[in-house]
Amino acid sequence: MRLSLMRAASALNTWIYRRTGGTWAGRFAGAPVGLLTTTGRRSGEARTVPLLYLADGADFILVASQGGAPRHPGWFLNLAADPSAEMQIGARRIPVTAHEAGPEERALLWPRLVALYPAYDQYQLRTTRRIPVVRLRPR
């Protein structure tokens, strides 16, 4: 999908999610969707994207796949610059701190993530980069 089309779809999904508290646009292909808000690493402005997530206790696990694109998604780069963010699940907004899963943690989480959304395996095959897995821990 072209980047401009992906951005438009993301903006529409975010708008619908916020207006319905996640009742609409809160699931994709059977997987739960939340809204991640980061601080833009260059702009300093709030940036919100809808993302699939895996609940792991109180934590949220995200995959920085961008559909298997050759580059990391902007939200991942924003978290690398400033790990403080907000995750919206339904109408609830949760302040979180992000960290990238190390190789062992990623190896444990990856099968669960693929079970949640099987296309992640296809995305990894499309790219030469190692797709990062991110843990968001509520503050």
PyMOL commands that set and color helices and strands:
alter all, ss='L'
color gray80, all
select helices_A, chain A and resi 3-20+66-68+74-81+103-116+119-126
alter helices_A, ss='H'
color red, helices_A
select strands_A, chain A and resi 27-28+31-39+46-52+54-56+59-63+84-89+92-100+133-138
alter strands_A, ss='S'
color yellow, strands_A
deselect
rebuild
show_as cartoon
